[in-house]
């Protein structure tokens, strides 16, 4: 990684949405994203100049479990070690903030074609099946 800037807890909701839209459809609303940024325990973002090119965030209870969410590297920046840098920054956060001498769960969900990337960082799969529900708030 050359000439990129890593920032902690500075990713804005607008940057989040822009990054999201670079790889996925159906970005969340600005209000949802602002609330999510406020309640995320750690955000890491990478910039090329002023342009946000990658992000990841950590949610969890900081005692027993951490959950990695929304790992995004703009397609034109993929394959340059930026994703690995994001994961390393998240794991450093866990190490710096966890209770020394204990083990904690660090979990994530990934689509099948991204599994090898996470496995290179030490993640393993298990037999658990991820359940989900899209719940409409009324």
Backbone as ProteinMPNN parsed JSONL, in Angstrom:
{"seq_chain_A": "XXXXXXXXXXXXXXXXXXXXXXXXXXXXXXXXXXXXXXXXXXXXXXXXXXXXXXXXXXXXXXXXXXXXXXXXXXXXXXXXXXXXXXXXXXXXXXXXXXXXXXXXXXXXXXXXXXXXXXXXXXXXXXXXXXXXXXXXXX", "coords_chain_A": {"N_chain_A": [[0.848, -1.18, 0.0], [0.719, 2.066, -0.998], [1.18, 5.525, -0.424], [-1.377, 6.001, 0.667], [-3.841, 7.046, 3.037], [-4.647, 6.085, 6.282], [-7.461, 6.213, 8.329], [-9.049, 6.472, 11.491], [-12.253, 6.108, 12.818], [-13.366, 8.285, 11.465], [-14.799, 8.127, 9.144], [-17.43, 9.327, 7.225], [-21.045, 9.41, 7.051], [-21.884, 9.97, 4.467], [-19.616, 9.28, 2.942], [-19.55, 6.562, 3.552], [-21.926, 5.685, 2.259], [-21.285, 6.27, -0.399], [-19.091, 4.52, -0.807], [-20.374, 2.057, -0.304], [-22.196, 2.019, -2.482], [-20.402, 1.645, -4.516], [-19.948, -1.035, -4.705], [-22.248, -2.511, -4.015], [-25.842, -2.766, -4.419], [-28.695, -0.754, -3.454], [-28.221, 1.102, -1.193], [-28.245, 2.016, 2.3], [-30.374, 4.472, 3.927], [-29.48, 7.947, 4.439], [-30.051, 8.844, 7.041], [-30.209, 6.392, 8.474], [-27.584, 5.52, 8.115], [-26.06, 7.525, 9.355], [-26.843, 7.105, 12.033], [-25.866, 4.503, 12.366], [-23.086, 4.965, 12.105], [-22.629, 6.483, 14.396], [-23.013, 4.561, 16.347], [-21.239, 2.529, 15.91], [-18.502, 0.655, 17.05], [-15.908, 0.886, 16.151], [-14.394, 2.346, 13.358], [-12.693, 2.031, 10.322], [-11.057, 3.623, 7.706], [-9.767, 4.154, 4.422], [-7.92, 6.357, 2.443], [-7.293, 7.816, -0.725], [-5.658, 10.446, -1.354], [-8.084, 12.835, -0.976], [-10.178, 11.173, -1.403], [-12.315, 8.654, -0.301], [-11.517, 5.329, -0.352], [-11.796, 2.84, 0.719], [-13.333, 0.907, 3.326], [-14.204, -0.334, 6.59], [-16.0, -1.683, 9.336], [-16.485, -2.185, 12.877], [-18.605, -3.847, 15.029], [-20.066, -4.669, 18.215], [-19.698, -6.02, 21.592], [-17.376, -5.554, 22.945], [-16.365, -7.155, 24.907], [-16.991, -9.955, 24.843], [-17.579, -10.469, 22.175], [-16.899, -9.474, 18.823], [-17.857, -8.062, 15.762], [-17.328, -7.993, 12.379], [-18.181, -5.726, 9.89], [-19.383, -4.547, 6.717], [-17.117, -4.437, 4.906], [-15.419, -2.88, 2.462], [-13.787, -2.286, -0.555], [-13.127, -0.075, -3.058], [-13.76, -1.147, -6.378], [-11.731, -0.54, -8.339], [-9.482, -0.359, -6.783], [-9.01, -2.784, -5.673], [-7.149, -5.781, -4.911], [-4.704, -4.797, -4.126], [-3.762, -5.037, -1.576], [-5.21, -3.542, 0.2], [-7.622, -4.386, 1.397], [-6.629, -6.339, 3.155], [-5.192, -4.662, 4.842], [-7.305, -3.249, 6.041], [-8.551, -5.35, 7.538], [-6.418, -6.041, 9.235], [-6.188, -3.66, 10.714], [-8.649, -3.681, 12.05], [-8.362, -6.014, 13.629], [-6.21, -5.239, 15.185], [-7.444, -3.26, 16.682], [-9.179, -4.876, 18.215], [-7.266, -6.33, 19.665], [-6.017, -4.252, 21.087], [-8.073, -3.353, 22.696], [-9.376, -5.455, 23.937], [-9.754, -7.733, 26.764], [-6.833, -8.536, 28.268], [-5.205, -11.704, 27.991], [-7.476, -13.194, 27.506], [-9.844, -14.876, 25.352], [-11.726, -13.941, 22.512], [-14.644, -13.871, 20.389], [-14.328, -13.143, 17.02], [-16.154, -12.302, 14.424], [-17.651, -12.642, 11.142], [-19.631, -12.26, 8.181], [-19.498, -13.589, 4.943], [-19.683, -13.533, 1.385], [-19.559, -16.393, -0.801], [-17.426, -16.152, -2.792], [-15.629, -14.455, -1.587], [-14.612, -15.762, 0.566], [-12.007, -17.095, 0.5], [-10.269, -14.882, 0.748], [-10.731, -13.973, 3.413], [-10.042, -16.274, 4.805], [-7.281, -16.342, 4.428], [-6.554, -14.464, 6.257], [-6.881, -15.757, 8.614], [-9.442, -16.499, 9.401], [-11.979, -18.981, 9.852], [-14.415, -21.32, 8.621], [-17.564, -22.588, 9.837], [-20.147, -24.964, 10.734], [-22.405, -23.547, 11.254], [-25.361, -21.89, 10.269], [-26.128, -18.874, 8.818], [-28.713, -16.784, 9.764], [-31.182, -14.51, 8.662], [-33.167, -11.53, 8.625], [-35.033, -9.121, 7.034], [-36.295, -6.467, 8.446], [-38.968, -4.312, 8.536], [-39.124, -1.176, 9.839], [-41.693, 0.373, 11.557]], "CA_chain_A": [[0.0, 0.0, 0.0], [1.557, 3.251, -1.085], [0.584, 6.86, -0.467], [-2.753, 6.044, 1.13], [-3.974, 7.472, 4.422], [-5.577, 5.294, 7.098], [-8.108, 7.029, 9.358], [-9.902, 5.758, 12.436], [-13.449, 6.755, 13.343], [-13.636, 9.537, 10.755], [-15.639, 7.87, 7.977], [-18.736, 9.978, 7.326], [-22.175, 8.668, 6.489], [-21.88, 10.184, 3.021], [-18.544, 8.447, 2.397], [-20.019, 5.184, 3.685], [-22.901, 5.422, 1.197], [-20.553, 6.261, -1.665], [-18.35, 3.258, -0.885], [-21.378, 0.999, -0.435], [-22.717, 2.032, -3.85], [-19.365, 1.228, -5.458], [-19.931, -2.505, -4.809], [-23.559, -3.12, -3.761], [-27.044, -1.989, -4.712], [-29.602, -0.513, -2.342], [-27.573, 1.685, -0.011], [-29.165, 2.476, 3.341], [-30.636, 5.913, 3.915], [-28.513, 8.787, 5.138], [-30.382, 8.835, 8.476], [-29.778, 5.094, 9.012], [-26.131, 5.449, 8.089], [-25.56, 8.408, 10.417], [-27.054, 6.407, 13.3], [-24.927, 3.382, 12.405], [-21.737, 5.495, 12.354], [-22.588, 6.894, 15.801], [-23.064, 3.398, 17.24], [-20.195, 1.58, 15.55], [-17.44, 0.806, 18.054], [-14.653, 1.265, 15.496], [-14.445, 2.463, 11.904], [-11.414, 2.285, 9.66], [-11.234, 4.001, 6.306], [-8.512, 4.406, 3.717], [-8.108, 7.436, 1.486], [-6.324, 8.171, -1.757], [-5.885, 11.89, -1.304], [-9.318, 13.131, -0.232], [-11.201, 10.207, -1.808], [-12.444, 7.414, 0.47], [-11.416, 4.198, -1.28], [-12.057, 1.577, 1.412], [-13.865, 1.049, 4.687], [-14.697, -1.488, 7.343], [-16.389, -1.266, 10.677], [-16.582, -3.211, 13.908], [-19.669, -3.705, 16.021], [-19.914, -5.705, 19.227], [-19.816, -5.636, 23.001], [-16.01, -5.291, 23.386], [-15.976, -8.084, 25.955], [-17.067, -11.339, 24.377], [-17.658, -10.628, 20.727], [-16.725, -8.386, 17.867], [-18.397, -8.476, 14.485], [-16.837, -7.164, 11.286], [-19.262, -5.376, 8.963], [-19.236, -3.571, 5.641], [-15.758, -4.338, 4.361], [-15.548, -2.458, 1.07], [-12.685, -1.641, -1.265], [-13.603, 0.289, -4.396], [-13.264, -2.147, -7.328], [-10.49, -0.161, -9.017], [-8.383, -0.427, -5.817], [-8.894, -4.148, -5.164], [-5.951, -6.525, -5.296], [-3.509, -4.01, -3.788], [-3.468, -5.19, -0.159], [-6.004, -2.604, 0.998], [-8.54, -5.183, 2.224], [-5.837, -6.93, 4.237], [-4.908, -3.571, 5.775], [-8.528, -3.021, 6.819], [-8.702, -6.438, 8.505], [-5.353, -5.892, 10.241], [-6.55, -2.533, 11.589], [-9.742, -4.133, 12.923], [-7.825, -6.967, 14.609], [-5.392, -4.449, 16.114], [-8.404, -2.648, 17.601], [-9.591, -5.921, 19.154], [-6.131, -6.611, 20.547], [-5.757, -3.092, 21.943], [-9.212, -3.056, 23.561], [-9.871, -6.648, 24.619], [-9.188, -8.077, 28.065], [-5.599, -9.3, 28.067], [-5.231, -13.074, 28.493], [-8.751, -13.859, 27.213], [-10.168, -15.085, 23.949], [-13.023, -13.385, 22.122], [-15.088, -14.202, 19.044], [-14.327, -12.127, 15.975], [-16.963, -12.968, 13.411], [-18.119, -11.896, 9.984], [-20.315, -13.039, 7.147], [-18.92, -13.287, 3.637], [-20.198, -14.288, 0.244], [-18.61, -17.477, -1.09], [-16.221, -15.803, -3.545], [-14.717, -13.688, -0.724], [-14.145, -16.627, 1.658], [-10.549, -17.293, 0.506], [-9.628, -13.671, 1.269], [-10.804, -13.969, 4.876], [-9.289, -17.434, 5.303], [-5.867, -15.937, 4.45], [-6.357, -13.654, 7.467], [-7.041, -16.604, 9.79], [-10.832, -16.858, 9.673], [-12.39, -20.313, 9.433], [-15.859, -21.504, 8.546], [-18.126, -23.648, 10.675], [-21.398, -25.478, 10.191], [-23.526, -22.667, 11.582], [-25.99, -21.221, 9.127], [-26.499, -17.507, 9.143], [-30.113, -16.477, 9.572], [-31.372, -13.077, 8.548], [-34.503, -11.019, 8.404], [-35.106, -7.698, 6.739], [-37.437, -6.036, 9.229], [-39.374, -2.939, 8.224], [-39.462, -0.39, 11.025], [-42.967, 1.112, 11.326]], "C_chain_A": [[0.888, 1.236, 0.0], [0.726, 4.517, -1.148], [-0.902, 6.917, -0.142], [-2.747, 6.451, 2.595], [-5.013, 6.609, 5.118], [-6.135, 6.208, 8.179], [-9.0, 6.141, 10.215], [-11.045, 6.655, 12.87], [-13.739, 8.118, 12.717], [-14.541, 9.354, 9.547], [-17.001, 8.509, 8.18], [-19.815, 9.087, 6.725], [-22.2, 8.8, 4.97], [-20.793, 9.35, 2.338], [-18.928, 6.968, 2.45], [-20.947, 4.825, 2.53], [-22.207, 5.368, -0.165], [-19.774, 4.959, -1.854], [-19.299, 2.086, -1.074], [-21.823, 0.882, -1.891], [-21.669, 1.623, -4.882], [-19.33, -0.294, -5.643], [-21.298, -3.174, -4.643], [-24.675, -2.194, -4.216], [-27.783, -1.703, -3.413], [-28.943, 0.005, -1.082], [-28.614, 2.091, 1.026], [-29.349, 3.987, 3.26], [-29.552, 6.664, 4.684], [-28.782, 8.784, 6.646], [-29.944, 7.523, 9.133], [-28.259, 5.048, 9.147], [-25.517, 6.344, 9.164], [-25.696, 7.732, 11.777], [-26.08, 5.248, 13.445], [-23.515, 3.871, 12.712], [-21.585, 5.903, 13.824], [-22.461, 5.703, 16.743], [-22.088, 2.289, 16.88], [-19.052, 1.749, 16.539], [-16.101, 1.187, 17.449], [-14.861, 1.277, 13.993], [-13.032, 2.699, 11.393], [-11.72, 2.606, 8.203], [-9.872, 4.332, 5.719], [-8.811, 5.378, 2.589], [-6.95, 7.506, 0.503], [-6.522, 9.667, -1.953], [-7.094, 12.154, -0.432], [-10.426, 12.104, -0.494], [-11.168, 8.967, -0.926], [-12.473, 6.252, -0.508], [-11.724, 2.865, -0.623], [-12.576, 1.861, 2.813], [-14.127, -0.321, 5.272], [-15.107, -0.967, 8.702], [-16.559, -2.467, 11.583], [-17.749, -2.861, 14.815], [-19.448, -4.8, 17.062], [-20.01, -5.152, 20.63], [-18.47, -5.355, 23.659], [-15.55, -6.185, 24.528], [-15.899, -9.509, 25.453], [-17.058, -11.466, 22.864], [-17.495, -9.313, 19.973], [-17.236, -8.915, 16.537], [-17.965, -7.484, 13.414], [-17.962, -6.972, 10.271], [-18.728, -4.482, 7.85], [-17.795, -3.352, 5.198], [-15.897, -4.043, 2.868], [-14.237, -1.847, 0.605], [-13.221, -1.328, -2.657], [-12.977, -0.669, -5.416], [-11.93, -1.792, -7.987], [-9.267, -0.185, -8.1], [-8.188, -1.838, -5.259], [-7.632, -4.815, -5.681], [-4.648, -5.817, -4.976], [-3.153, -4.093, -2.307], [-4.284, -4.295, 0.755], [-6.98, -3.343, 1.903], [-7.821, -5.814, 3.399], [-5.487, -5.863, 5.294], [-6.124, -3.27, 6.639], [-8.68, -4.078, 7.909], [-7.645, -6.331, 9.6], [-5.656, -4.757, 11.21], [-7.671, -2.931, 12.546], [-9.222, -5.084, 14.001], [-6.909, -6.265, 15.616], [-6.295, -3.763, 17.14], [-8.861, -3.66, 18.651], [-8.476, -6.183, 20.159], [-5.89, -5.481, 21.541], [-6.861, -2.846, 22.962], [-9.787, -4.259, 24.294], [-9.187, -6.854, 25.956], [-7.986, -8.989, 27.833], [-5.725, -10.69, 28.689], [-6.537, -13.808, 28.255], [-8.889, -14.064, 25.713], [-11.547, -14.514, 23.68], [-13.36, -13.868, 20.712], [-14.954, -12.974, 18.162], [-14.987, -12.806, 14.787], [-17.263, -12.032, 12.246], [-18.894, -12.833, 9.089], [-19.725, -12.616, 5.814], [-19.596, -14.11, 2.557], [-19.131, -15.299, -0.178], [-17.335, -17.063, -1.831], [-15.218, -14.976, -2.74], [-14.137, -14.531, 0.413], [-12.627, -16.821, 1.641], [-9.778, -16.077, 1.031], [-9.599, -13.688, 2.794], [-10.033, -15.143, 5.482], [-7.792, -17.131, 5.357], [-5.534, -15.103, 5.681], [-6.608, -14.451, 8.741], [-8.465, -16.972, 10.138], [-11.115, -18.255, 9.149], [-13.909, -20.374, 9.381], [-16.285, -22.585, 9.526], [-19.448, -24.087, 10.067], [-22.595, -24.585, 10.483], [-24.072, -22.033, 10.307], [-26.45, -19.859, 9.588], [-27.971, -17.301, 8.819], [-30.246, -14.955, 9.46], [-32.827, -12.762, 8.321], [-34.36, -9.552, 8.051], [-36.416, -7.223, 7.375], [-37.737, -4.581, 8.906], [-39.823, -2.241, 9.498], [-40.68, 0.464, 10.712], [-43.077, 2.307, 12.232]], "O_chain_A": [[1.711, 1.422, 0.897], [-0.295, 4.577, -1.833], [-1.608, 7.797, -0.633], [-1.767, 6.228, 3.307], [-6.12, 6.422, 4.613], [-5.381, 6.897, 8.866], [-9.617, 5.192, 9.731], [-10.84, 7.811, 13.242], [-14.296, 9.0, 13.371], [-15.006, 10.341, 8.979], [-17.658, 8.264, 9.192], [-19.53, 8.14, 5.992], [-22.508, 7.837, 4.268], [-21.027, 8.778, 1.274], [-18.664, 6.216, 1.511], [-20.778, 3.784, 1.894], [-22.518, 4.506, -0.987], [-19.796, 4.368, -2.933], [-19.057, 1.218, -1.912], [-21.829, -0.208, -2.464], [-22.021, 1.288, -6.014], [-18.758, -0.79, -6.614], [-21.48, -4.304, -5.094], [-24.475, -0.991, -4.377], [-27.523, -2.338, -2.391], [-29.089, -0.589, -0.014], [-29.733, 2.465, 0.676], [-28.575, 4.687, 2.606], [-28.811, 6.08, 5.474], [-27.843, 8.729, 7.44], [-29.374, 7.537, 10.223], [-27.723, 4.598, 10.16], [-24.55, 5.949, 9.815], [-24.77, 7.777, 12.588], [-25.528, 5.031, 14.524], [-22.813, 3.246, 13.508], [-20.531, 5.691, 14.422], [-21.869, 5.82, 17.816], [-22.114, 1.22, 17.489], [-18.667, 2.879, 16.841], [-15.246, 1.746, 18.136], [-15.428, 0.345, 13.423], [-12.273, 3.478, 11.97], [-12.535, 1.944, 7.56], [-8.95, 4.736, 6.428], [-9.808, 5.25, 1.877], [-5.792, 7.286, 0.855], [-7.449, 10.095, -2.641], [-7.128, 11.742, 0.728], [-11.488, 12.164, 0.125], [-10.137, 8.306, -0.808], [-13.335, 6.186, -1.384], [-11.896, 1.861, -1.314], [-12.299, 2.905, 3.402], [-14.253, -1.319, 4.563], [-14.617, 0.065, 9.161], [-16.748, -3.597, 11.133], [-17.867, -1.737, 15.303], [-18.716, -5.756, 16.809], [-20.351, -3.988, 20.841], [-18.43, -4.955, 24.822], [-14.457, -5.992, 25.062], [-14.883, -10.187, 25.611], [-16.581, -12.466, 22.328], [-17.89, -8.235, 20.419], [-17.062, -10.094, 16.226], [-18.207, -6.283, 13.531], [-18.608, -7.931, 9.849], [-17.748, -3.759, 8.027], [-17.32, -2.219, 5.127], [-16.426, -4.857, 2.11], [-13.653, -1.001, 1.283], [-13.712, -2.217, -3.353], [-11.787, -0.97, -5.326], [-11.085, -2.668, -8.17], [-8.139, -0.049, -8.574], [-7.286, -2.058, -4.451], [-7.112, -4.467, -6.741], [-3.596, -6.19, -5.495], [-2.334, -3.311, -1.825], [-4.069, -4.291, 1.967], [-7.15, -2.964, 3.062], [-8.339, -5.825, 4.515], [-5.491, -6.144, 6.492], [-5.989, -3.059, 7.844], [-8.91, -3.744, 9.071], [-7.958, -6.513, 10.777], [-5.404, -4.886, 12.408], [-7.647, -2.56, 13.72], [-9.605, -4.967, 15.165], [-6.848, -6.666, 16.779], [-5.956, -3.69, 18.321], [-8.924, -3.34, 19.838], [-8.72, -6.248, 21.363], [-5.59, -5.732, 22.708], [-6.625, -2.202, 23.985], [-10.612, -4.09, 25.192], [-8.167, -6.229, 26.248], [-8.116, -10.076, 27.27], [-6.28, -10.841, 29.777], [-6.71, -14.926, 28.74], [-8.142, -13.495, 24.917], [-12.435, -14.596, 24.528], [-12.471, -14.228, 19.94], [-15.416, -11.891, 18.519], [-14.452, -13.759, 14.219], [-17.145, -10.811, 12.351], [-18.817, -14.054, 9.229], [-19.48, -11.432, 5.58], [-20.026, -15.239, 2.791], [-17.942, -15.088, 0.059], [-16.261, -17.579, -1.523], [-14.075, -14.811, -3.167], [-13.263, -14.064, 1.144], [-12.005, -16.717, 2.698], [-8.748, -16.233, 1.686], [-8.554, -13.444, 3.397], [-9.439, -15.013, 6.553], [-7.103, -17.62, 6.253], [-4.379, -15.039, 6.101], [-6.557, -13.892, 9.837], [-8.678, -17.706, 11.103], [-10.562, -18.669, 8.13], [-14.599, -19.578, 10.018], [-15.473, -23.389, 9.983], [-19.821, -23.62, 8.99], [-23.694, -24.852, 9.997], [-23.322, -21.691, 9.392], [-27.088, -19.723, 10.632], [-28.418, -17.613, 7.715], [-29.499, -14.212, 10.097], [-33.612, -13.604, 7.885], [-33.627, -8.823, 8.719], [-37.504, -7.543, 6.895], [-36.858, -3.722, 8.994], [-40.779, -2.661, 10.15], [-40.699, 1.192, 9.72], [-44.069, 3.034, 12.176]]}, "name": "protein", "num_of_chains": 1, "seq": "XXXXXXXXXXXXXXXXXXXXXXXXXXXXXXXXXXXXXXXXXXXXXXXXXXXXXXXXXXXXXXXXXXXXXXXXXXXXXXXXXXXXXXXXXXXXXXXXXXXXXXXXXXXXXXXXXXXXXXXXXXXXXXXXXXXXXXXXXX"}
